[in-house]
Amino acid sequence: MVLQSVRQAVREMHGYTPGEQPKQGRKIVKLNTNENPYPVPEVITEAVQECLAQGLRKYPEPSSWPVRNAAAKAYGLHEDQILIGNGSDDILTIILRTFINEGDVVTTAAPTYSLYGTLTQLQGGRYQPVPWGEDMSLPIDALVATKAKVTFVVRPNSPTGHAVPLKDVAELCQRTKGAVILDEAYADFCEDNGISLLTDHPNLVVTRTFSKSFSLAAMRIGLGFMSPELAAQMHKVRDSYNVDALAQAAAVAALDSLDAFAPYIARIKASREHLIEALRKRGFDVPPSHANFVLATIPQGKRTGTDWLNDLRKEGYLVRYFGNIPELAGKLRISVGSEEECEGLLAAIDRLLD
Ligand SMILES: *Cc1c(COP(=O)(O)O)cnc(C)c1O
């Protein structure tokens, strides 16, 4: 049987379960995977169309140099410090392929983004997440004690929405021998970010995605920021043409017009505060969020988390429920949609509570 030749690590793993992507044409408001409800500024679709008009015959720039150049300007870094990926998930894969041999430890504070476990298993590594500390603080001692080669910190974290103090991330970098990956998928919705920590911490990698704040999830674009020496190693690991030409065109246009995204990001942040307030009024327990989603504990009552998920789906609203994770029982992660989508969701909740 050919299946016996499949690597044991692959046979024994489950594979990642992405958030549900409903069939096209189905009328449902997607508030389950933290996509941006607003369109991209027109300059970006124009750049993609221009690229398409030039034809698709030739290979794209292998190292995504135009994107690195634009990102260097946008973020005040040098292009040698930047790695571009086919989504930030590609950057995460490259990181683990760069660092993790069979048996090496990867850690993080959990609950968090579950792809890290899947990617570690693929490398034959050992995934050893530790619980968040008191008041959701970064459990620095516990993380350091795992002696991990790679430690992930998601800031703001998903699905909790909280952001640990940057000085704790700096302390973790100082005390850990391995690499610290600061996953900043949601940083544009937060008040601050960790890019300036790169100067003093050569073991730090900061990752970003265009899927959330930039409304470009379909394009698959991610960024990694790190020391030039580390970036040179990772360029050897990535696929030689890992970002296609259309994605590169979109990424350059987006980085050249960051200001155009600011009003949309501001609207999402305002809607987030409104949504938190409105959910609290309806009996949900909702902590503050620094991302484009909220984590709401359902009110006491006969409806379970799974019931809420299914009943809201019937009402036309898809949210995320991580029922198999004990710490997240009874909590719904709800992406912040447009003003209209948030109002619609609240009306649906009112109907269910009636
Ligand atoms: C969405 C998300 C990603 C993945 O981003 P892509 O660029 O779409 O691959 C990575 N990390 C976290 C924490 C995320 O929430």
The ligand as an SDF file (V2000), in Angstrom:
LIG
                    3D

 15 15  0  0  0  0  0  0  0  0999 V2000
   -5.6360   35.3540    9.7720 C   0  0  0  0  0  0  0  0  0  0  0  0
   -4.3980   35.0240   10.5240 C   0  0  0  0  0  0  0  0  0  0  0  0
   -3.2310   34.6260    9.8650 C   0  0  0  0  0  0  0  0  0  0  0  0
   -3.2260   34.2390    8.4050 C   0  0  0  0  0  0  0  0  0  0  0  0
   -3.1790   35.2210    7.5230 O   0  0  0  0  0  0  0  0  0  0  0  0
   -3.0760   34.9150    5.9600 P   0  0  0  0  0  0  0  0  0  0  0  0
   -2.2240   36.0090    5.4690 O   0  0  0  0  0  0  0  0  0  0  0  0
   -4.4660   34.9870    5.4340 O   0  0  0  0  0  0  0  0  0  0  0  0
   -2.4430   33.5660    5.7610 O   0  0  0  0  0  0  0  0  0  0  0  0
   -2.0820   34.4480   10.6020 C   0  0  0  0  0  0  0  0  0  0  0  0
   -2.0840   34.6060   11.9400 N   0  0  0  0  0  0  0  0  0  0  0  0
   -3.1910   34.9470   12.6110 C   0  0  0  0  0  0  0  0  0  0  0  0
   -3.1380   35.1010   14.0910 C   0  0  0  0  0  0  0  0  0  0  0  0
   -4.3820   35.1650   11.9260 C   0  0  0  0  0  0  0  0  0  0  0  0
   -5.4970   35.4550   12.5900 O   0  0  0  0  0  0  0  0  0  0  0  0
  1  2  1  0
  2  3  1  0
  2 14  2  0
  3  4  1  0
  3 10  2  0
  4  5  1  0
  5  6  1  0
  6  7  2  0
  6  8  1  0
  6  9  1  0
 10 11  1  0
 11 12  2  0
 12 13  1  0
 12 14  1  0
 14 15  1  0
M  END
$$$$
